[in-house]
């Protein structure tokens, strides 16, 4: 991700149908907030090893963001989001497989992720990527909805 991506990141992640599936993204998501996110992720990559990337079609069209953040002991948190017109086309699974392979090569042994219970599509993607429910199903706050939502925790052993 580059600061130049802030416009589409803010616009697409802040749409109601996308933001309601994410914990920390407001609706709408102002460009300044997207810039701050991108700059924070780039600084964290340099300092602690975070990996957050834009997902683009072969023609360069941006369709989403995927990332992982180290937690220690070779465990990482894993997450993603895609713009609405990219849903249901296999992009999340394809990019997820690629990211998991990169993390495996970096020594990751466990990935932790989750989804709000109203997001069945994300549950299917995570299952395809090898995640299983881990029993950590505590409600989590959703910034876009300004309320806690039922959340399902998942883990993948690599």
Secondary structure as UniProt FT lines:
FT   HELIX           3..5
FT   HELIX           6..13
FT   HELIX           16..19
FT   TURN            20..21
FT   HELIX           31..48
FT   STRAND          51..56
FT   TURN            58..59
FT   STRAND          62..72
FT   TURN            73..74
FT   STRAND          75..82
FT   HELIX           84..86
FT   TURN            87..88
FT   HELIX           91..105
FT   TURN            106..107
FT   STRAND          110..116
FT   TURN            117..118
FT   HELIX           120..128
FT   TURN            129..130
FT   STRAND          132..133
FT   STRAND          140..142
FT   TURN            143..146
FT   STRAND          147..149
FT   STRAND          151..157
//
